[in-house]
Amino acid sequence: MEAVGDESGGDSLRKALATLGDDDGANPANLPNLAKAVRDKYGEVKDAYDKVTAKQAQYTAALKTGTGGDERHKYTQVTDDFTALEGKFNAVKSVNSIKAITPIYDKPWIRQTI
């Protein structure tokens, strides 16, 4: 099973973000699909994170009593990193309906003025 944040995965949030970021805008009609892919992958990451936080007590207890000493900081790192990701995601998802975005220069009357 592929880890949620696995950098080598071909079907990950990181890959979807890279694809969106690398898009040159040559095909504006494709942008909503790329943005939706990012939103969908973020949803998968959030679902996995919610499953982890639902078992917070078990994870922190196991990390406290593990053979490597007290390693609860590893759980805290996961929650801190997700909180940072969530903040960035929420800051850019202000458009409620990404799938409905239509590039403005697709309108004939605007195309003529450009």
Secondary structure, 3 states (H helix, E strand, C coil): CCCCCCCCCCCCHHHHHHHHHHCCCCCHHHHHHHHHHHHHHHHHHHHHHHHHHHCHHHHHHHHHHCCCCCCCHHHHHHHHHHHHHHHHHHHHCCCCCHHHCCCHHHCHHHHCCC
